[in-house]
Amino acid sequence: MQVISADDRQTVIAEYIRTKGVTRCPTACAVPTQGSVTEADRAALEEYRSERDRQRREKAAARARLFWSIDSAFG
């Protein structure tokens, strides 16, 4: 078992967060919270989901157009 000092521990944790991009405590994300979400936040989340879905559909359509244009060039 490796024992490290408190300063070294903080350095290791900071490095992990910096390299992995962790922004929240993983334990806090593991279970539902007891907090309430405002209507404005719910609306913003729904807008984000809609925009993300629209972008995903656009990318899929662009890939399909590319595929079919290549397929028809060789067909």
CYANA upper distance limits for C-alpha pairs under 8 A (distance plus 0.5 A):
  4 ILE  CA      8 ASP  CA      6.58
  4 ILE  CA      9 ARG  CA      6.77
  5 SER  CA      9 ARG  CA      6.58
  6 ALA  CA     10 GLN  CA      6.74
  7 ASP  CA     11 THR  CA      6.80
  8 ASP  CA     12 VAL  CA      6.62
  9 ARG  CA     13 ILE  CA      6.64
 10 GLN  CA     14 ALA  CA      6.53
 11 THR  CA     15 GLU  CA      6.61
 12 VAL  CA     16 TYR  CA      6.66
 13 ILE  CA     17 ILE  CA      6.71
 14 ALA  CA     18 ARG  CA      6.57
 15 GLU  CA     19 THR  CA      6.59
 16 TYR  CA     20 LYS  CA      6.29
 16 TYR  CA     21 GLY  CA      8.40
 16 TYR  CA     22 VAL  CA      8.44
 17 ILE  CA     21 GLY  CA      5.86
 17 ILE  CA     22 VAL  CA      5.54
 17 ILE  CA     23 THR  CA      7.86
 18 ARG  CA     22 VAL  CA      7.88
 24 ARG  CA     28 ALA  CA      8.01
 24 ARG  CA     29 CYS  CA      8.08
 25 CYS  CA     29 CYS  CA      7.19
 26 PRO  CA     30 ALA  CA      6.96
 27 THR  CA     31 VAL  CA      8.19
 28 ALA  CA     33 THR  CA      8.46
 37 VAL  CA     41 ASP  CA      6.83
 37 VAL  CA     42 ARG  CA      7.21
 38 THR  CA     42 ARG  CA      6.85
 39 GLU  CA     43 ALA  CA      6.62
 40 ALA  CA     44 ALA  CA      6.63
 41 ASP  CA     45 LEU  CA      6.62
 42 ARG  CA     46 GLU  CA      6.70
 43 ALA  CA     47 GLU  CA      6.65
 44 ALA  CA     48 TYR  CA      6.63
 45 LEU  CA     49 ARG  CA      6.66
 46 GLU  CA     50 SER  CA      6.61
 47 GLU  CA     51 GLU  CA      6.65
 48 TYR  CA     52 ARG  CA      6.57
 49 ARG  CA     53 ASP  CA      6.59
 50 SER  CA     54 ARG  CA      6.62
 51 GLU  CA     55 GLN  CA      6.67
 52 ARG  CA     56 ARG  CA      6.66
 53 ASP  CA     57 ARG  CA      6.67
 54 ARG  CA     58 GLU  CA      6.70
 55 GLN  CA     59 LYS  CA      6.69
 56 ARG  CA     60 ALA  CA      6.69
 57 ARG  CA     61 ALA  CA      6.58
 58 GLU  CA     62 ALA  CA      6.65
 59 LYS  CA     63 ARG  CA      6.70
 60 ALA  CA     64 ALA  CA      6.64
 61 ALA  CA     65 ARG  CA      6.62
 62 ALA  CA     66 LEU  CA      6.66
 63 ARG  CA     67 PHE  CA      6.56
 64 ALA  CA     68 TRP  CA      6.56
 65 ARG  CA     69 SER  CA      6.50
 66 LEU  CA     70 ILE  CA      6.70
 67 PHE  CA     71 ASP  CA      6.54
 68 TRP  CA     72 SER  CA      6.47
 69 SER  CA     73 ALA  CA      6.73
 70 ILE  CA     74 PHE  CA      7.11
 71 ASP  CA     75 GLY  CA      6.46
